[in-house]
Amino acid sequence: MKVFEKKVPWYVAGLAFECLECGRCCAGPEEGYVWVTEKEIASIAKYLQISEAAFRTRHARQIGRRCSLIERSDNKDCVFLANKRCLIYSVRPKQCRTWPFWTRNIETPEDWSLTAQQCPGINRGSLRPFEEIQEKARGTRE
């Protein structure tokens, strides 16, 4: 009988991260998707004091069966980024709340290093515990 060993992730001791509020994770130049759920749409619309229909028209786009926030056409920044600050920070989507601990960013040390080239807060500040990293990564899988 074979005994299967569970592979221990390379970041089991934790990863250092401190948000420097630079806004780079929300800024262009590449186009991307910030997926929003129905619940998040309702929450953001309520925060902005507009209807969900108005939110969808002004701030979102349909991509297949999913919905994404739009970017500014001139620079591909998130439509809610102003002066390096999130205008909807308290109700921002899960995708934003879990950065940089997305599964694709933590699969290998090399992936983490590549992500650090985009995000100056990586490998700075306090060590985030393994459990927090795992919880955030689980929240980004689909």
The first five atom37 places (N, CA, C, CB, O) and aatype in JSON, in Angstrom:
{
  "aatype": [12, 11, 19, 13, 6, 11, 11, 19, 14, 17, 18, 19, 0, 7, 10, 0, 13, 6, 4, 10, 6, 4, 7, 1, 4, 4, 0, 7, 14, 6, 6, 7, 18, 19, 17, 19, 16, 6, 11, 6, 9, 0, 15, 9, 0, 11, 18, 10, 5, 9, 15, 6, 0, 0, 13, 1, 16, 1, 8, 0, 1, 5, 9, 7, 1, 1, 4, 15, 10, 9, 6, 1, 15, 3, 2, 11, 3, 4, 19, 13, 10, 0, 2, 11, 1, 4, 10, 9, 18, 15, 19, 1, 14, 11, 5, 4, 1, 16, 17, 14, 13, 17, 16, 1, 2, 9, 6, 16, 14, 6, 3, 17, 15, 10, 16, 0, 5, 5, 4, 14, 7, 9, 2, 1, 7, 15, 10, 1, 14, 13, 6, 6, 9, 5, 6, 11, 0, 1, 7, 16, 1, 6],
  "atom_mask": [
    [1, 1, 1, 1, 1],
    [1, 1, 1, 1, 1],
    [1, 1, 1, 1, 1],
    [1, 1, 1, 1, 1],
    [1, 1, 1, 1, 1],
    [1, 1, 1, 1, 1],
    [1, 1, 1, 1, 1],
    [1, 1, 1, 1, 1],
    [1, 1, 1, 1, 1],
    [1, 1, 1, 1, 1],
    [1, 1, 1, 1, 1],
    [1, 1, 1, 1, 1],
    [1, 1, 1, 1, 1],
    [1, 1, 1, 0, 1],
    [1, 1, 1, 1, 1],
    [1, 1, 1, 1, 1],
    [1, 1, 1, 1, 1],
    [1, 1, 1, 1, 1],
    [1, 1, 1, 1, 1],
    [1, 1, 1, 1, 1],
    [1, 1, 1, 1, 1],
    [1, 1, 1, 1, 1],
    [1, 1, 1, 0, 1],
    [1, 1, 1, 1, 1],
    [1, 1, 1, 1, 1],
    [1, 1, 1, 1, 1],
    [1, 1, 1, 1, 1],
    [1, 1, 1, 0, 1],
    [1, 1, 1, 1, 1],
    [1, 1, 1, 1, 1],
    [1, 1, 1, 1, 1],
    [1, 1, 1, 0, 1],
    [1, 1, 1, 1, 1],
    [1, 1, 1, 1, 1],
    [1, 1, 1, 1, 1],
    [1, 1, 1, 1, 1],
    [1, 1, 1, 1, 1],
    [1, 1, 1, 1, 1],
    [1, 1, 1, 1, 1],
    [1, 1, 1, 1, 1],
    [1, 1, 1, 1, 1],
    [1, 1, 1, 1, 1],
    [1, 1, 1, 1, 1],
    [1, 1, 1, 1, 1],
    [1, 1, 1, 1, 1],
    [1, 1, 1, 1, 1],
    [1, 1, 1, 1, 1],
    [1, 1, 1, 1, 1],
    [1, 1, 1, 1, 1],
    [1, 1, 1, 1, 1],
    [1, 1, 1, 1, 1],
    [1, 1, 1, 1, 1],
    [1, 1, 1, 1, 1],
    [1, 1, 1, 1, 1],
    [1, 1, 1, 1, 1],
    [1, 1, 1, 1, 1],
    [1, 1, 1, 1, 1],
    [1, 1, 1, 1, 1],
    [1, 1, 1, 1, 1],
    [1, 1, 1, 1, 1],
    [1, 1, 1, 1, 1],
    [1, 1, 1, 1, 1],
    [1, 1, 1, 1, 1],
    [1, 1, 1, 0, 1],
    [1, 1, 1, 1, 1],
    [1, 1, 1, 1, 1],
    [1, 1, 1, 1, 1],
    [1, 1, 1, 1, 1],
    [1, 1, 1, 1, 1],
    [1, 1, 1, 1, 1],
    [1, 1, 1, 1, 1],
    [1, 1, 1, 1, 1],
    [1, 1, 1, 1, 1],
    [1, 1, 1, 1, 1],
    [1, 1, 1, 1, 1],
    [1, 1, 1, 1, 1],
    [1, 1, 1, 1, 1],
    [1, 1, 1, 1, 1],
    [1, 1, 1, 1, 1],
    [1, 1, 1, 1, 1],
    [1, 1, 1, 1, 1],
    [1, 1, 1, 1, 1],
    [1, 1, 1, 1, 1],
    [1, 1, 1, 1, 1],
    [1, 1, 1, 1, 1],
    [1, 1, 1, 1, 1],
    [1, 1, 1, 1, 1],
    [1, 1, 1, 1, 1],
    [1, 1, 1, 1, 1],
    [1, 1, 1, 1, 1],
    [1, 1, 1, 1, 1],
    [1, 1, 1, 1, 1],
    [1, 1, 1, 1, 1],
    [1, 1, 1, 1, 1],
    [1, 1, 1, 1, 1],
    [1, 1, 1, 1, 1],
    [1, 1, 1, 1, 1],
    [1, 1, 1, 1, 1],
    [1, 1, 1, 1, 1],
    [1, 1, 1, 1, 1],
    [1, 1, 1, 1, 1],
    [1, 1, 1, 1, 1],
    [1, 1, 1, 1, 1],
    [1, 1, 1, 1, 1],
    [1, 1, 1, 1, 1],
    [1, 1, 1, 1, 1],
    [1, 1, 1, 1, 1],
    [1, 1, 1, 1, 1],
    [1, 1, 1, 1, 1],
    [1, 1, 1, 1, 1],
    [1, 1, 1, 1, 1],
    [1, 1, 1, 1, 1],
    [1, 1, 1, 1, 1],
    [1, 1, 1, 1, 1],
    [1, 1, 1, 1, 1],
    [1, 1, 1, 1, 1],
    [1, 1, 1, 1, 1],
    [1, 1, 1, 1, 1],
    [1, 1, 1, 1, 1],
    [1, 1, 1, 1, 1],
    [1, 1, 1, 0, 1],
    [1, 1, 1, 1, 1],
    [1, 1, 1, 1, 1],
    [1, 1, 1, 1, 1],
    [1, 1, 1, 0, 1],
    [1, 1, 1, 1, 1],
    [1, 1, 1, 1, 1],
    [1, 1, 1, 1, 1],
    [1, 1, 1, 1, 1],
    [1, 1, 1, 1, 1],
    [1, 1, 1, 1, 1],
    [1, 1, 1, 1, 1],
    [1, 1, 1, 1, 1],
    [1, 1, 1, 1, 1],
    [1, 1, 1, 1, 1],
    [1, 1, 1, 1, 1],
    [1, 1, 1, 1, 1],
    [1, 1, 1, 1, 1],
    [1, 1, 1, 0, 1],
    [1, 1, 1, 1, 1],
    [1, 1, 1, 1, 1],
    [1, 1, 1, 1, 1]
  ],
  "atom_positions": [
    [[0.84, -1.18, 0.0], [0.0, 0.0, 0.0], [0.88, 1.24, 0.0], [-0.95, 0.0, 1.21], [1.8, 1.37, 0.81]],
    [[0.58, 2.16, -0.92], [1.35, 3.4, -1.01], [0.77, 4.42, -0.04], [1.34, 3.95, -2.44], [-0.44, 4.54, 0.15]],
    [[1.68, 5.14, 0.55], [1.27, 6.24, 1.41], [1.52, 7.52, 0.62], [2.06, 6.24, 2.78], [2.64, 7.8, 0.19]],
    [[0.47, 8.29, 0.44], [0.6, 9.54, -0.3], [1.0, 10.66, 0.65], [-0.71, 9.9, -1.05], [0.34, 10.9, 1.67]],
    [[2.06, 11.31, 0.3], [2.49, 12.44, 1.11], [1.92, 13.72, 0.5], [4.04, 12.5, 1.19], [1.96, 13.93, -0.71]],
    [[1.42, 14.53, 1.37], [0.91, 15.83, 0.91], [2.1, 16.77, 0.78], [-0.17, 16.41, 1.9], [2.88, 16.95, 1.71]],
    [[2.23, 17.35, -0.41], [3.34, 18.25, -0.66], [3.14, 19.54, 0.14], [3.47, 18.56, -2.18], [2.09, 20.17, 0.08]],
    [[4.16, 19.91, 0.88], [4.11, 21.13, 1.68], [4.48, 22.3, 0.78], [5.08, 21.04, 2.91], [5.54, 22.28, 0.15]],
    [[3.64, 23.32, 0.71], [3.95, 24.47, -0.13], [5.27, 25.13, 0.28], [2.82, 25.49, -0.07], [5.64, 25.13, 1.46]],
    [[5.94, 25.69, -0.68], [7.25, 26.29, -0.45], [7.17, 27.48, 0.51], [7.86, 26.73, -1.77], [8.18, 27.85, 1.11]],
    [[6.01, 28.09, 0.66], [5.85, 29.29, 1.49], [5.26, 28.97, 2.87], [4.96, 30.3, 0.77], [4.65, 29.83, 3.5]],
    [[5.44, 27.75, 3.32], [4.86, 27.31, 4.59], [5.3, 28.2, 5.77], [5.23, 25.86, 4.86], [4.57, 28.32, 6.75]],
    [[6.47, 28.8, 5.68], [6.95, 29.67, 6.75], [6.36, 31.08, 6.65], [8.48, 29.75, 6.71], [6.6, 31.93, 7.51]],
    [[5.58, 31.32, 5.6], [4.95, 32.63, 5.42], [5.64, 33.43, 4.33], [0.0, 0.0, 0.0], [6.7, 33.05, 3.83]],
    [[5.03, 34.54, 3.96], [5.58, 35.44, 2.95], [5.43, 36.88, 3.44], [4.87, 35.25, 1.57], [4.41, 37.24, 4.03]],
    [[6.45, 37.67, 3.2], [6.39, 39.07, 3.61], [5.65, 39.9, 2.57], [7.82, 39.64, 3.82], [5.87, 39.77, 1.37]],
    [[4.76, 40.73, 3.07], [4.04, 41.65, 2.18], [3.51, 42.81, 3.0], [2.88, 40.93, 1.44], [2.96, 42.64, 4.09]],
    [[3.69, 43.99, 2.46], [3.13, 45.21, 3.05], [2.65, 46.09, 1.9], [4.18, 45.96, 3.95], [3.43, 46.48, 1.04]],
    [[1.38, 46.4, 1.89], [0.85, 47.26, 0.84], [1.43, 48.66, 1.02], [-0.72, 47.31, 0.87], [1.31, 49.27, 2.08]],
    [[2.07, 49.15, -0.03], [2.68, 50.48, 0.0], [1.76, 51.54, -0.6], [4.0, 50.46, -0.76], [2.14, 52.71, -0.73]],
    [[0.56, 51.13, -0.95], [-0.45, 52.03, -1.51], [0.08, 52.79, -2.73], [-0.91, 53.02, -0.45], [-0.14, 53.99, -2.88]],
    [[0.79, 52.06, -3.58], [1.36, 52.66, -4.79], [0.39, 52.64, -5.96], [2.64, 51.93, -5.18], [0.56, 53.4, -6.92]],
    [[-0.64, 51.79, -5.9], [-1.63, 51.71, -6.96], [-1.21, 50.91, -8.17], [0.0, 0.0, 0.0], [-1.97, 50.81, -9.13]],
    [[-0.01, 50.32, -8.15], [0.46, 49.59, -9.34], [-0.37, 48.36, -9.65], [1.9, 49.18, -9.14], [-0.5, 47.99, -10.82]],
    [[-0.94, 47.74, -8.64], [-1.76, 46.54, -8.88], [-3.08, 46.88, -9.57], [-2.04, 45.82, -7.56], [-3.75, 46.0, -10.1]],
    [[-3.44, 48.14, -9.57], [-4.7, 48.59, -10.16], [-4.5, 49.39, -11.44], [-5.48, 49.43, -9.16], [-5.46, 49.87, -12.04]],
    [[-3.25, 49.53, -11.85], [-2.93, 50.4, -12.98], [-2.51, 49.61, -14.2], [-1.84, 51.38, -12.59], [-2.05, 48.47, -14.09]],
    [[-2.66, 50.23, -15.38], [-2.24, 49.64, -16.65], [-0.75, 49.44, -16.68], [0.0, 0.0, 0.0], [-0.13, 49.53, -15.62]],
    [[-0.12, 49.16, -17.79], [-0.61, 49.42, -19.13], [-1.39, 48.25, -19.74], [0.52, 49.76, -20.01], [-2.06, 48.44, -20.75]],
    [[-1.31, 47.05, -19.16], [-2.02, 45.92, -19.76], [-3.49, 45.93, -19.38], [-1.38, 44.59, -19.34], [-3.88, 46.37, -18.29]],
    [[-4.29, 45.45, -20.29], [-5.71, 45.28, -20.01], [-5.86, 44.02, -19.18], [-6.56, 45.22, -21.33], [-5.15, 43.04, -19.39]],
    [[-6.79, 44.04, -18.27], [-7.02, 42.87, -17.45], [-8.47, 42.8, -17.03], [0.0, 0.0, 0.0], [-9.3, 43.61, -17.44]],
    [[-8.75, 41.83, -16.21], [-10.11, 41.65, -15.73], [-10.12, 41.72, -14.21], [-10.7, 40.31, -16.21], [-9.29, 41.09, -13.55]],
    [[-11.04, 42.47, -13.67], [-11.32, 42.46, -12.24], [-12.74, 41.92, -12.13], [-11.16, 43.9, -11.56], [-13.72, 42.65, -12.29]],
    [[-12.81, 40.62, -11.87], [-14.11, 39.95, -11.84], [-14.91, 40.39, -10.62], [-13.93, 38.43, -11.83], [-14.38, 40.53, -9.52]],
    [[-16.19, 40.6, -10.84], [-17.09, 40.96, -9.75], [-18.29, 40.02, -9.75], [-17.56, 42.44, -9.89], [-18.84, 39.68, -10.8]],
    [[-18.67, 39.61, -8.57], [-19.83, 38.73, -8.41], [-21.1, 39.58, -8.29], [-19.67, 37.82, -7.15], [-21.04, 40.8, -8.15]],
    [[-22.23, 38.92, -8.36], [-23.51, 39.62, -8.2], [-23.57, 40.32, -6.84], [-24.69, 38.63, -8.33], [-24.04, 41.45, -6.73]],
    [[-23.09, 39.64, -5.81], [-23.09, 40.22, -4.46], [-22.18, 41.45, -4.41], [-22.62, 39.17, -3.42], [-22.54, 42.45, -3.79]],
    [[-21.03, 41.38, -5.06], [-20.11, 42.52, -5.07], [-20.7, 43.69, -5.86], [-18.75, 42.12, -5.67], [-20.54, 44.85, -5.48]],
    [[-21.38, 43.39, -6.96], [-22.04, 44.44, -7.75], [-23.06, 45.16, -6.88], [-22.72, 43.84, -9.01], [-23.11, 46.39, -6.87]],
    [[-23.86, 44.41, -6.15], [-24.87, 45.01, -5.27], [-24.21, 45.87, -4.2], [-25.73, 43.91, -4.62], [-24.68, 46.97, -3.91]],
    [[-23.15, 45.37, -3.61], [-22.45, 46.09, -2.55], [-21.81, 47.39, -3.06], [-21.38, 45.2, -1.93], [-21.93, 48.44, -2.42]],
    [[-21.15, 47.31, -4.2], [-20.5, 48.5, -4.77], [-21.55, 49.52, -5.2], [-19.59, 48.11, -5.97], [-21.39, 50.72, -4.96]],
    [[-22.6, 49.06, -5.84], [-23.67, 49.96, -6.28], [-24.29, 50.69, -5.08], [-24.76, 49.18, -7.05], [-24.54, 51.89, -5.13]],
    [[-24.53, 49.95, -4.02], [-25.09, 50.56, -2.81], [-24.13, 51.61, -2.26], [-25.38, 49.48, -1.73], [-24.55, 52.71, -1.89]],
    [[-22.85, 51.27, -2.21], [-21.82, 52.2, -1.72], [-21.79, 53.48, -2.57], [-20.43, 51.53, -1.74], [-21.64, 54.58, -2.04]],
    [[-21.93, 53.33, -3.88], [-21.91, 54.47, -4.8], [-23.27, 55.19, -4.88], [-21.51, 54.01, -6.19], [-23.39, 56.23, -5.51]],
    [[-24.25, 54.61, -4.23], [-25.61, 55.15, -4.2], [-26.2, 55.26, -5.61], [-25.62, 56.53, -3.52], [-26.77, 56.28, -6.0]],
    [[-26.03, 54.17, -6.36], [-26.63, 54.06, -7.69], [-27.29, 52.69, -7.8], [-25.56, 54.27, -8.82], [-27.03, 51.8, -6.98]],
    [[-28.11, 52.52, -8.79], [-28.76, 51.22, -8.99], [-27.74, 50.22, -9.55], [-29.98, 51.34, -9.94], [-26.71, 50.61, -10.1]],
    [[-28.05, 48.95, -9.4], [-27.18, 47.92, -9.97], [-27.13, 48.04, -11.48], [-27.66, 46.51, -9.56], [-26.08, 47.81, -12.09]],
    [[-28.23, 48.4, -12.09], [-28.26, 48.58, -13.55], [-27.35, 49.73, -13.97], [-29.71, 48.85, -14.04], [-26.62, 49.62, -14.95]],
    [[-27.38, 50.82, -13.22], [-26.5, 51.95, -13.53], [-25.04, 51.56, -13.33], [-26.86, 53.17, -12.64], [-24.18, 51.96, -14.11]],
    [[-24.77, 50.79, -12.29], [-23.4, 50.33, -12.06], [-22.9, 49.52, -13.25], [-23.32, 49.49, -10.76], [-21.8, 49.74, -13.75]],
    [[-23.73, 48.59, -13.69], [-23.34, 47.74, -14.82], [-23.08, 48.57, -16.08], [-24.43, 46.68, -15.1], [-22.14, 48.31, -16.82]],
    [[-23.9, 49.57, -16.31], [-23.76, 50.41, -17.5], [-22.5, 51.27, -17.44], [-24.98, 51.3, -17.67], [-21.79, 51.4, -18.44]],
    [[-22.23, 51.85, -16.29], [-21.13, 52.82, -16.15], [-19.78, 52.2, -15.81], [-21.48, 53.81, -15.1], [-18.75, 52.72, -16.23]],
    [[-19.79, 51.11, -15.06], [-18.54, 50.65, -14.46], [-18.16, 49.2, -14.75], [-18.61, 50.82, -13.01], [-17.13, 48.72, -14.26]],
    [[-18.97, 48.49, -15.52], [-18.7, 47.06, -15.73], [-18.91, 46.67, -17.18], [-19.6, 46.22, -14.82], [-19.5, 47.4, -17.98]],
    [[-18.42, 45.48, -17.5], [-18.62, 44.91, -18.84], [-18.86, 43.42, -18.68], [-17.39, 45.18, -19.78], [-18.31, 42.77, -17.79]],
    [[-19.66, 42.9, -19.53], [-19.97, 41.47, -19.53], [-18.94, 40.75, -20.38], [-21.42, 41.21, -20.06], [-18.7, 41.13, -21.52]],
    [[-18.33, 39.72, -19.82], [-17.37, 38.88, -20.53], [-17.91, 37.46, -20.44], [-15.89, 39.01, -19.92], [-17.73, 36.79, -19.42]],
    [[-18.56, 37.01, -21.48], [-19.21, 35.7, -21.4], [-20.29, 35.74, -20.35], [0.0, 0.0, 0.0], [-21.19, 36.58, -20.4]],
    [[-20.21, 34.83, -19.39], [-21.2, 34.79, -18.31], [-20.72, 35.51, -17.07], [-21.53, 33.36, -17.97], [-21.41, 35.51, -16.04]],
    [[-19.56, 36.14, -17.15], [-18.99, 36.83, -16.0], [-19.01, 38.34, -16.22], [-17.56, 36.35, -15.72], [-19.25, 38.82, -17.33]],
    [[-18.76, 39.07, -15.15], [-18.76, 40.52, -15.21], [-17.43, 41.04, -14.66], [-19.97, 41.12, -14.43], [-16.95, 40.55, -13.64]],
    [[-16.86, 42.03, -15.32], [-15.58, 42.61, -14.92], [-15.72, 44.13, -14.83], [-14.46, 42.23, -15.91], [-16.49, 44.73, -15.56]],
    [[-14.96, 44.73, -13.92], [-14.89, 46.19, -13.89], [-14.22, 46.66, -15.17], [-14.11, 46.7, -12.63], [-13.41, 45.94, -15.75]],
    [[-14.56, 47.84, -15.61], [-13.92, 48.39, -16.81], [-12.64, 49.12, -16.43], [-14.89, 49.33, -17.57], [-12.41, 49.46, -15.26]],
    [[-11.82, 49.37, -17.44], [-10.6, 50.16, -17.25], [-10.78, 51.49, -17.96], [-9.34, 49.4, -17.79], [-11.64, 51.63, -18.83]],
    [[-9.98, 52.45, -17.57], [-9.96, 53.73, -18.28], [-9.37, 53.48, -19.66], [-9.15, 54.82, -17.49], [-8.37, 52.76, -19.79]],
    [[-9.95, 54.05, -20.67], [-9.5, 53.79, -22.04], [-8.12, 54.36, -22.33], [-10.5, 54.35, -23.02], [-7.41, 53.83, -23.18]],
    [[-7.74, 55.44, -21.67], [-6.46, 56.08, -21.97], [-5.25, 55.36, -21.39], [-6.48, 57.48, -21.47], [-4.18, 55.37, -22.0]],
    [[-5.4, 54.73, -20.22], [-4.22, 54.13, -19.58], [-4.45, 52.72, -19.02], [-3.76, 55.01, -18.48], [-3.53, 52.13, -18.46]],
    [[-5.64, 52.19, -19.16], [-6.01, 50.85, -18.68], [-6.02, 50.73, -17.16], [-5.05, 49.83, -19.24], [-6.06, 49.62, -16.63]],
    [[-6.0, 51.85, -16.44], [-6.14, 51.81, -14.99], [-7.57, 51.4, -14.64], [-5.79, 53.18, -14.35], [-8.5, 51.61, -15.42]],
    [[-7.73, 50.83, -13.47], [-9.07, 50.51, -12.97], [-9.89, 51.8, -12.92], [-9.01, 49.83, -11.57], [-9.37, 52.86, -12.56]],
    [[-11.13, 51.7, -13.28], [-12.02, 52.86, -13.29], [-12.18, 53.47, -11.89], [-13.39, 52.47, -13.85], [-12.57, 54.63, -11.76]],
    [[-11.88, 52.69, -10.85], [-12.01, 53.19, -9.48], [-10.68, 53.61, -8.86], [-12.65, 52.14, -8.63], [-10.61, 53.81, -7.65]],
    [[-9.64, 53.74, -9.65], [-8.34, 54.19, -9.15], [-8.2, 55.68, -9.41], [-7.18, 53.39, -9.82], [-8.33, 56.13, -10.55]],
    [[-7.94, 56.45, -8.36], [-7.73, 57.9, -8.49], [-6.62, 58.32, -7.53], [-9.05, 58.69, -8.22], [-6.7, 58.06, -6.33]],
    [[-5.61, 58.97, -8.05], [-4.47, 59.41, -7.23], [-3.88, 58.26, -6.42], [-4.91, 60.53, -6.29], [-3.58, 58.4, -5.24]],
    [[-3.73, 57.11, -7.08], [-3.16, 55.9, -6.48], [-3.99, 55.35, -5.32], [-1.75, 56.18, -5.99], [-3.48, 54.6, -4.49]],
    [[-5.24, 55.7, -5.27], [-6.14, 55.25, -4.21], [-7.39, 54.61, -4.82], [-6.53, 56.42, -3.29], [-7.87, 55.03, -5.87]],
    [[-7.89, 53.61, -4.13], [-9.12, 52.95, -4.55], [-10.31, 53.73, -4.01], [-9.15, 51.46, -4.07], [-10.44, 53.95, -2.81]],
    [[-11.17, 54.13, -4.91], [-12.35, 54.9, -4.52], [-13.43, 54.04, -3.86], [-12.93, 55.59, -5.73], [-14.35, 54.57, -3.24]],
    [[-13.3, 52.72, -3.99], [-14.29, 51.81, -3.39], [-13.61, 50.83, -2.44], [-15.05, 51.04, -4.5], [-14.06, 49.7, -2.28]],
    [[-12.52, 51.26, -1.8], [-11.67, 50.37, -1.0], [-12.46, 49.5, -0.02], [-10.65, 51.18, -0.24], [-12.22, 48.3, 0.07]],
    [[-13.39, 50.09, 0.7], [-14.11, 49.32, 1.73], [-15.03, 48.25, 1.16], [-14.92, 50.26, 2.6], [-15.44, 47.34, 1.87]],
    [[-15.35, 48.35, -0.13], [-16.23, 47.37, -0.77], [-15.58, 46.77, -2.02], [-17.58, 48.01, -1.14], [-16.28, 46.24, -2.89]],
    [[-14.27, 46.84, -2.11], [-13.57, 46.34, -3.3], [-13.8, 44.84, -3.47], [-12.05, 46.64, -3.2], [-14.03, 44.13, -2.5]],
    [[-13.73, 44.37, -4.72], [-13.96, 42.95, -4.99], [-12.94, 42.03, -4.32], [-13.95, 42.7, -6.48], [-11.83, 42.45, -3.97]],
    [[-13.33, 40.78, -4.15], [-12.46, 39.77, -3.54], [-11.14, 39.67, -4.29], [-13.15, 38.41, -3.52], [-10.09, 39.51, -3.67]],
    [[-11.18, 39.77, -5.6], [-9.95, 39.68, -6.38], [-8.95, 40.74, -5.92], [-10.26, 39.86, -7.89], [-7.74, 40.48, -5.87]],
    [[-9.42, 41.91, -5.58], [-8.56, 42.99, -5.1], [-8.12, 42.74, -3.66], [-9.28, 44.35, -5.21], [-6.97, 43.01, -3.3]],
    [[-9.02, 42.24, -2.84], [-8.71, 42.0, -1.42], [-7.68, 40.9, -1.22], [-9.98, 41.64, -0.66], [-6.99, 40.87, -0.2]],
    [[-7.57, 40.0, -2.18], [-6.66, 38.85, -2.01], [-5.28, 39.06, -2.64], [-7.29, 37.63, -2.61], [-4.39, 38.23, -2.45]],
    [[-5.08, 40.16, -3.37], [-3.77, 40.45, -3.97], [-2.73, 40.59, -2.86], [-3.81, 41.75, -4.83], [-3.06, 41.17, -1.82]],
    [[-1.51, 40.11, -3.02], [-0.91, 39.41, -4.16], [-0.95, 37.89, -4.02], [0.52, 39.86, -4.32], [-0.24, 37.18, -4.74]],
    [[-1.76, 37.4, -3.11], [-1.74, 35.96, -2.81], [-2.65, 35.15, -3.73], [-2.15, 35.74, -1.38], [-3.38, 34.27, -3.28]],
    [[-2.61, 35.46, -5.01], [-3.34, 34.7, -6.01], [-2.58, 33.41, -6.27], [-3.54, 35.51, -7.32], [-1.35, 33.39, -6.21]],
    [[-3.29, 32.34, -6.57], [-2.67, 31.04, -6.8], [-1.53, 31.12, -7.8], [-3.71, 30.05, -7.3], [-0.45, 30.57, -7.56]],
    [[-1.74, 31.81, -8.9], [-0.69, 31.89, -9.93], [0.55, 32.64, -9.45], [-1.23, 32.56, -11.18], [1.63, 32.44, -10.0]],
    [[0.42, 33.49, -8.44], [1.56, 34.25, -7.93], [2.38, 33.49, -6.9], [1.08, 35.53, -7.32], [3.51, 33.86, -6.61]],
    [[1.81, 32.43, -6.34], [2.5, 31.72, -5.25], [2.8, 30.26, -5.57], [1.68, 31.8, -4.0], [3.23, 29.52, -4.68]],
    [[2.58, 29.85, -6.8], [2.82, 28.44, -7.14], [4.27, 28.05, -6.91], [2.44, 28.18, -8.58], [4.55, 26.96, -6.41]],
    [[5.19, 28.92, -7.28], [6.62, 28.63, -7.12], [7.33, 29.89, -6.61], [7.26, 28.15, -8.47], [6.79, 30.99, -6.73]],
    [[8.51, 29.74, -6.05], [9.28, 30.93, -5.65], [9.55, 31.85, -6.85], [10.61, 30.51, -5.02], [9.6, 33.07, -6.7]],
    [[9.7, 31.26, -8.02], [9.94, 32.07, -9.22], [8.72, 32.92, -9.56], [10.29, 31.15, -10.42], [8.86, 34.08, -9.94]],
    [[7.52, 32.35, -9.41], [6.29, 33.11, -9.65], [6.2, 34.29, -8.68], [5.05, 32.2, -9.5], [5.81, 35.39, -9.07]],
    [[6.55, 34.05, -7.42], [6.52, 35.11, -6.41], [7.53, 36.21, -6.76], [6.83, 34.52, -5.0], [7.23, 37.39, -6.62]],
    [[8.71, 35.81, -7.21], [9.73, 36.79, -7.61], [9.28, 37.62, -8.8], [11.05, 36.08, -7.94], [9.52, 38.82, -8.85]],
    [[8.64, 36.97, -9.77], [8.12, 37.71, -10.93], [7.04, 38.71, -10.5], [7.55, 36.74, -11.98], [7.0, 39.83, -11.0]],
    [[6.19, 38.3, -9.59], [5.14, 39.19, -9.1], [5.76, 40.36, -8.33], [4.15, 38.42, -8.2], [5.26, 41.48, -8.38]],
    [[6.86, 40.09, -7.62], [7.55, 41.14, -6.87], [8.1, 42.23, -7.79], [8.68, 40.54, -6.05], [8.28, 43.37, -7.36]],
    [[8.37, 41.89, -9.04], [8.84, 42.9, -9.99], [7.74, 43.91, -10.31], [9.33, 42.22, -11.28], [8.03, 45.04, -10.69]],
    [[6.5, 43.5, -10.14], [5.36, 44.39, -10.39], [4.88, 45.1, -9.12], [4.2, 43.61, -11.0], [4.3, 46.18, -9.19]],
    [[5.14, 44.48, -7.98], [4.58, 44.97, -6.72], [5.71, 45.22, -5.71], [3.57, 43.96, -6.14], [6.3, 44.27, -5.21]],
    [[6.01, 46.49, -5.41], [7.11, 46.8, -4.5], [6.84, 46.43, -3.04], [7.42, 48.25, -4.58], [7.75, 46.48, -2.22]],
    [[5.61, 46.05, -2.71], [5.29, 45.66, -1.34], [5.62, 44.21, -1.02], [0.0, 0.0, 0.0], [5.62, 43.8, 0.14]],
    [[5.91, 43.43, -2.07], [6.26, 42.02, -1.87], [7.67, 41.93, -1.3], [6.15, 41.22, -3.2], [8.58, 42.63, -1.74]],
    [[7.83, 41.06, -0.32], [9.09, 40.83, 0.41], [9.45, 42.01, 1.3], [10.22, 40.57, -0.57], [10.61, 42.2, 1.65]],
    [[8.45, 42.8, 1.68], [8.63, 43.9, 2.62], [7.61, 43.74, 3.74], [8.46, 45.29, 1.91], [6.61, 43.04, 3.59]],
    [[7.89, 44.37, 4.84], [6.93, 44.37, 5.94], [6.89, 43.05, 6.68], [0.0, 0.0, 0.0], [7.82, 42.25, 6.62]],
    [[5.8, 42.84, 7.37], [5.67, 41.66, 8.23], [5.38, 40.41, 7.42], [4.58, 41.88, 9.26], [4.86, 40.45, 6.3]],
    [[5.74, 39.3, 8.03], [5.5, 37.99, 7.42], [4.02, 37.65, 7.55], [6.39, 36.89, 8.09], [3.47, 37.66, 8.65]],
    [[3.39, 37.35, 6.44], [1.99, 36.91, 6.46], [1.98, 35.41, 6.71], [1.25, 37.28, 5.13], [2.71, 34.68, 6.04]],
    [[1.19, 34.95, 7.65], [1.19, 33.52, 7.99], [0.63, 32.65, 6.86], [0.39, 33.29, 9.25], [-0.19, 33.07, 6.06]],
    [[1.11, 31.43, 6.85], [0.72, 30.43, 5.86], [-0.8, 30.32, 5.75], [1.31, 29.07, 6.23], [-1.34, 30.26, 4.64]],
    [[-1.49, 30.3, 6.88], [-2.95, 30.13, 6.88], [-3.64, 31.28, 6.14], [-3.46, 30.04, 8.32], [-4.59, 31.05, 5.4]],
    [[-3.17, 32.5, 6.35], [-3.75, 33.67, 5.66], [-3.52, 33.56, 4.15], [-3.14, 34.98, 6.2], [-4.42, 33.84, 3.36]],
    [[-2.32, 33.17, 3.78], [-1.98, 33.02, 2.36], [-2.88, 31.97, 1.71], [-0.49, 32.65, 2.18], [-3.43, 32.19, 0.64]],
    [[-3.02, 30.82, 2.37], [-3.85, 29.74, 1.84], [-5.3, 30.18, 1.69], [-3.76, 28.52, 2.76], [-5.94, 29.89, 0.68]],
    [[-5.81, 30.87, 2.7], [-7.2, 31.33, 2.65], [-7.42, 32.28, 1.48], [-7.59, 32.01, 3.97], [-8.42, 32.16, 0.76]],
    [[-6.51, 33.21, 1.28], [-6.65, 34.16, 0.17], [-6.5, 33.45, -1.17], [-5.61, 35.29, 0.29], [-7.24, 33.75, -2.11]],
    [[-5.56, 32.53, -1.27], [-5.36, 31.79, -2.52], [-6.59, 30.95, -2.85], [-4.11, 30.89, -2.44], [-7.0, 30.87, -4.01]],
    [[-7.19, 30.33, -1.85], [-8.41, 29.54, -2.09], [-9.52, 30.43, -2.62], [-8.86, 28.84, -0.79], [-10.34, 29.99, -3.43]],
    [[-9.56, 31.66, -2.18], [-10.59, 32.59, -2.61], [-10.44, 33.04, -4.05], [0.0, 0.0, 0.0], [-11.36, 33.65, -4.6]],
    [[-9.29, 32.76, -4.67], [-9.07, 33.2, -6.05], [-9.18, 32.07, -7.05], [-7.71, 33.84, -6.17], [-9.07, 32.3, -8.25]],
    [[-9.4, 30.86, -6.59], [-9.54, 29.73, -7.52], [-10.94, 29.68, -8.08], [-9.19, 28.39, -6.82], [-11.91, 29.97, -7.38]],
    [[-11.04, 29.3, -9.33], [-12.36, 29.14, -9.94], [-12.39, 27.86, -10.72], [-12.72, 30.33, -10.85], [-13.4, 27.52, -11.33]]
  ]
}
